[in-house]
Amino acid sequence: MWHVWRGGRGYALRVKILLILLCAFPAAAELSRVEALAAIERLGGVVTADGAVVRKVDLAKTAVTDADLPLLAAFPELLELDLRLTKVTDEGMAQVAPLKNLRFLNLFRTALTDRGLQQLSGLTELETLLIGGTKISSDGLAALRPLTHLHKISVFDTAVDDAAVEHLKSMASLRILLIGRSMITENGSAALTAAIPELRFTANLL
């Protein structure tokens, strides 16, 4: 069963999760996990756990900054991370990069640029990457080539244009590309469809 730890609510549930964690991990390591959970709560974030295993951290629309992200190191098993609409920058990607089990990463409307995107090239299990509303460019998408499990990418409202086709068409697992308000043209879309016939386009935000 998955449990949700929501900032400012569910005291009894939080205590239960803490007790599970304390039983499941060595004391020294667990102290940092408990402290990280408390820090996420203070920021107004939400944690979803499956027993003692933290599956998702949602810090969307919170006051989280790069300085807070070292707390993520307490959850190497993390599968989903949502940092959309925060002040996180390229500097914070150094703390995201070690989360090798991530399947879902939302960086919509953060201060991400190509420099930060390069630091994510080791997240080879990633399936969904939402980087719309950021300062990335077509050149930056070259960093995603090693991510062979990517199924969905959003470049909504970015400067990404047809030059990205060369990088994207090598991603055989790609099935959904969100291109609304990007610079990708009909010609670019056609070239991608020719390379990946199963690919579908959408203009939605997420």
Secondary structure, DSSP 8 states (H G I E B T S, - for coil): -EEEEETT--HHHHHHHHHHHHHHS-HHHHHHHHHHHHHHHHHT-EEEEETTEEEEEE-TTS---GGGGGGGGG-TT--EEE-TTS--BGGGHHHHTT-TT--EEE-TTSB--HHHHHTTTT-TT--EEE-TTSS--TGGGGGGTT-TT--EEE-TTSS-BGGGHHHHTT-TT--EEE-TTSB--HHHHHHHHHH-TT-EEE-S--
